[in-house]
Amino acid sequence: MTDGGSSIPAVQALLRVLATGRDVAEFGTAFGEGTAAIAETARSVVTVELDPQRVAIARDRLAGLENVEAIEGDAYELLRGRGPFGLVFVDGGVYDWERILELLEPGGLLVKDDLTPGRAVEGDPVREFLLRDRRLAAVEILTTPQSAAIVALRRS
Ligand SMILES: C[S@@+](CC[C@H](N)C(=O)[O-])C[C@H]1O[C@@H](n2cnc3c(N)ncnc32)[C@H](O)[C@@H]1O
């Protein structure tokens, strides 16, 4: 379950801007690097990580940040019924988009990174949902020449 490393600097810079003044949820804390970037500008951050060893490292990394709550467990279970959030950073798990959408306030933002650029929308469940669902307005952007992210806004 300990897959995936820390988010790259370009994604952290994007999150820093998009999180400004918002209540944020993060699926997959890993070592807390993305969380720390979000916490610089967010009103609050709740971040959830399945792997206990990663949770311990992240809690050290995030110690003293009063707007951060770092929880151990399954983000889908532990975030259910919380929020609504102004930004959800979906960075771990199986991508149950309906459950993720329930957490977002109208006008709220969703970020999905770690995409390979240049792939077709058809046949790609992540892109099909985020770029085609009528409840969202979304754009795919390059974060490096070899990586992309989608930023989606919940319309209502
Ligand atoms: C790409 S890393 C996260 C990077 C981190 N968000 C950052 O910005 O540095 C993905 C993490 O998601 C965790 N993960 C996978 N499924 C999860 C779930 N259902 N709930 C919580 N964490 C999960 C993995 O253990 C892994 O540490």
The ligand as a Gaussian input file, in Angstrom:
#p B3LYP/6-31G(d) Opt

LIG

0 1
 C        1.427000       9.754000      -4.242000
 S        1.441000       9.392000      -2.539000
 C        0.843000      10.893000      -1.808000
 C        1.786000      12.089000      -1.948000
 C        1.389000      13.290000      -1.108000
 N        0.010000      13.654000      -1.304000
 C        2.265000      14.499000      -1.431000
 O        1.737000      15.491000      -1.979000
 O        3.454000      14.458000      -1.162000
 C        0.016000       8.333000      -2.360000
 C       -0.233000       7.863000      -0.925000
 O       -1.596000       7.450000      -0.819000
 C       -1.669000       6.441000       0.168000
 N       -2.985000       5.781000       0.016000
 C       -3.371000       4.866000      -0.912000
 N       -4.669000       4.550000      -0.747000
 C       -5.118000       5.289000       0.306000
 C       -6.386000       5.400000       0.970000
 N       -7.457000       4.711000       0.582000
 N       -6.478000       6.265000       2.021000
 C       -5.392000       6.968000       2.431000
 N       -4.181000       6.897000       1.853000
 C       -4.052000       6.072000       0.801000
 C       -0.432000       5.584000      -0.130000
 O       -0.079000       4.790000       0.992000
 C        0.607000       6.653000      -0.489000
 O        1.387000       7.015000       0.634000

